[in-house]
Structures are given as structure tokens and as C-alpha cells.
């Protein structure tokens, strides 16, 4: 039965071996589910968050995976709207990764809020001024778009394809793909931006507060830019990783190089605007409310090095590596650039969430630290395990990389 | 249009309640915190709670001047919701669980609407919002101390000081029964103000020039903590000691900080 489900023309490992490889991930999933039960049953006192550290590992993780998952909408936009057909070979994988990132983020959010059953209030009676309301709307709608984009990939399964009605449905869905890609891009633009805006609007937190540009705080645009810069790099990395783990050639190298190039160009643009933003913030926005750079970077371990690391080593350097054609052509440099780009966006989200809450705003408050509990870590690992499991099954039974068959026969 | 908006549109003058905390009078006895907890049915602390996870709407900070004996000085700073007019927590709440009441100027938290995302807590510069990390439990017998005018909050929602909203409701009901629409100055005062043994807290209508608080606010020694953030708090602090002012107020730059001695 298992063999009949595997994509025609490609080979996959033995079923027993496949399941054995997944066992550790299922164990992680199980531990995470138990931690989730504890939090739902006894409350958020099972975390190390507190009245000042109101956001912790989960919110950081949400922001990071949503940024990395931006590869899904951005690749879709490039393929369906800008007609960059070389990305056809990674779009299916990108959609699955996007779906995993977004559904995983929502799962973590559901545990993170105190009364998850009331989350529908936001949709029913939203506060139009709230960035979080915008995030909620766009996230839930975009997850629906991703689910609809996932359906045709599932229907391409060898067995399911034999059902004529499914085939017709898949064909019809395919026709609306450009529209879905456009809607997805619009929704993603707003929620990536709103996630940045969420912190940029906090006029009570001078570390996070930024100047307004066209109604939104500057972080709105910086989050969009950094997400679309790192997204292709993340698709590149995951494709390479899957290829290594499975021992198969999945896409031709020029596709990975194109992803790297786009990432590089966008990173350079991002670094340019991020530098201007940081200068304006440190010299104008923040001093205007009585906070100097020393107030933000005077607390170990969060020195000015963290800003330099983010902008130079994890921004400018990968940008330069990825826009250089010679360097990009060498796999080791291409991967280094992509890893640094993803690490850069992850660090940016860390600074935005964790550093903001660590720093004291009240003149007599202390600098605080926070370490997640085992329950928080277990739920974080659970989301990763869920992603690995879903991706592994999708890779085994669905045509995630259309070029694979061709490369396999070669 | 709801009724509340209608009320703001008529020409009736509504009070704008605020408070002044005299740091020179405060001894840090904590009576205000206790009175607040009892009045507002705050959940009793359990051994698992820490000073960062417990619920204290009225929180007492001890601030030192950082000098060794004999120059060592300390001041107690009661910190609670500053009832900002430009309310950072209100703008961010996705569920409309925070409201700035135009009838009183008080920032209300509606726990029944709150779903515990804690975005408002991240937005509050005063760290004056508290999350219910635990299910509230009153030890046997202690439930008799519950105030019937205030609903206890459930686990997983945010709460904060509301200038004893239950007292305001009661005072309004009493005034209405006597055919009055407006409250007298002494008719509505929060529990902390009533209980403060040194009269360090003054409460009243900031817009009424005859009120005690309006006169106090004109004092040159009055300031707002983090006033430059632009959140327009309605809670003022007062001190005549320059080192205290420097230690608790961001309005003064670090250059002046070095020249001031306790």
C-alpha cells in the first residue's frame, strides 16, 4: 500500500526505516502535548513569563517562524504574479513549509493566550486601532489561503489523482492559484508588517517605539522587508537540507542560486533602511523622550554589539555574499549566506520581543532576565516536531519537487 | 452610536479623576496595597507566586540614592495604573477590553472581554498591569471577606487599578437615589486614599478648580513619572527633594543627575 502512494518515478526509503526515523520526533510531539495539557489545565504559571516579561519564548518563536515562512507567499508571488517560472520546482515545498510555519505559530499562540476560547472576540468585535487585531485577521485568513494552496498538492498524490472528480477539482483550483498568490501576498504584507508594527507603536517602550512612515511605524516596513529577504533563504536551506537527508537531487542548482540572489538583493535593501531607521531612532526618536543609546545598550549582555551583529554580520555580510555571482555559485558560500540571513532575521525578532521586555522603562525598575521552563521549551520543540513530521509525510507521498523525477532519471 | 458616546456629546461637564502621590509623606507602610487588595478582591498570594507573578495593583517600589552610609537615602514609590489620557494599553488591545471612560477619565479593564494575550502589559511603561497566572483561590473562610461590588477575575486575564470602580458605582447609585447627577468631592475616593495613614495620596477631579487636587497639581514640585513619553498620565507625584525627583523621573537628563546630592 505504502509503495503505491509514493510519487511515480522517484524512490523513497523503506517504510520501516521511515517510521524509525520519525520516532524521536513523535516522542517530542508527545512530550509537547503533555506540556500543553499542563498549561491548559493549570494555567500559564507553568511558564516563566511574568507581569513584566509578558511575552516569552513562544512569541519570539512565532515571530521568527512567521518571518521564515514568508518564503511561501513570496515564492508564490514571484511564480504566479511575476511569472518567474524557475520557482515552479520549489513552490510546492514552499507552500508546505509556509503552512507548517503558520499553523505551528497559531498552535503556539493558542497555548500562549490566557483564554484561547475567547479569541473569536477579536474577529467579531475588533479594535481597529490594534496591530494585533490586524495580525489576527491576516494570519487566520492567510492560513486558510495556505490550506487551499496545500489541497492541490495533496490531490497530486498518485492514488488520489485516480479519482476523476479530484482531478477536475485540482485543475480548477490551479486556475485560481495566481489570484490566491496575490491575495496571500497582500495578507502576508499586512501581517508581517503588523507584527513589526505591534512593537513599533509602543510609545510606552522607547526601545521599541519608532517614527511613523505613511501611517505605520517604520518597523512595519522593516518587518516586511526582512521577512521577504530571509524567506527565500529559508526555502533554499530547507531544500538543501531535505536533499542531503534524503540523498536525492531535488532541484537544479540554478534555482537555489536564484533564491539566493533574490535574498541577497532584498537583504542589502533591508540593511540600508534598517541602518537609517536605527540612526533616526537613536538620535531623534529615543532622546526626545529622555532615553539615550546608553539606556538601551548599557545592560549586559545586550550591548551595542547586538545591533552591530544584526546589521553587519547577519545583514550586510550575507547580502554581499548572496549578490556576488561567483560566491553564490559555490554551494558552501551560498549556504553560509542563507544561514546568516535566516539567523539575522531570527536575531531581529529576538531583539524586538525579548530585549524590549528585558530593558527597564521605569527609572527605578531593574533589568530583567527570563529563562523558559521545560514546558515552554517542550511546546516550542513540539511545533518543530510537528513540522518535521508533516513535512516528512508530504515529502514521501506528495510531489513536493517536480524536478526530482527528471533529475532522478538522468 | 452607543449611550456612552452620546453622553460625551452633550455639553455636560464630566469629572476627570486623578491622583497625587506625595513621596515626601509616604512611609512605605503598604496599607494602600492591602486596602486595594481587599477592596478589589485580588486573589490571595500562594507560596508559588513571586513579586513578579503576584497581583498587586498598588505596588510599592523602594528606591535608593545608591550612596553608602551615612549618605544613604531611600524613598518609597507607590506605582499603580497612571490612568493615561493617551492610553497605550487601549490602542493595542485587539478585543476592546480596555476603555477610557469619558464620564470619569478612568481607564477601565474589562476582564470578560480579555483573552489574555498580554499585549497591553508589554505596552504599559509603568508595569502596572497584572495577569492572572493562577486560578484565583480564597482559603476557606476568607471568601467571606470578598467585596460584593467587585467581580473577582478568572485565570488567564489581565487586571489593573481602576480607581476602585465599585466605589464609583456605589457613589453614583447613592447620588442618583438622592436625585443628583454629580458626585460631591468626598463621596467617591478609592480605598488606598481612604486608608493612607499619612495622607500621602490625594484623589479628586482634576478639572474642578475648587478641588484639593487641582490646587496641588499647580505646585512646582509636582511631576509625572515618564511624562515625556506622551502618555499623559493623570497620576502625579510630588517631592521637594531633588535626589528623589532625579531617581524617579526621566524628565531630567543624566548630566543633572550627577550634580544632585541626596
Interface residues (C-beta under 8 A of the other chain):
Chain A: X42 X43 X44 X45 X49 X50 X51 X52 X53 X54 X55 X112 X113 X114 X115 X116 X118 X119 X121 X122 X125 X126 X127 X129 X130 X131 X132 X133 X136 X198 X201 X202 X203 X204 X205 X206 X288 X289 X290 X291 X292 X294 X356 X357 X361 X362 X363 X364 X365 X368
Chain B: X48 X50 X52 X53 X61 X63 X77 X79 X86 X88 X91 X92 X93 X94 X95 X96 X113 X114 X115 X116 X117 X118 X119 X121 X122 X123 X124 X125 X126 X127 X129 X130 X131 X132 X133 X134 X135 X154 X155 X156 X157 X158 X225 X226 X228 X229 X230 X231 X247 X248 X249 X250 X251 X253 X254
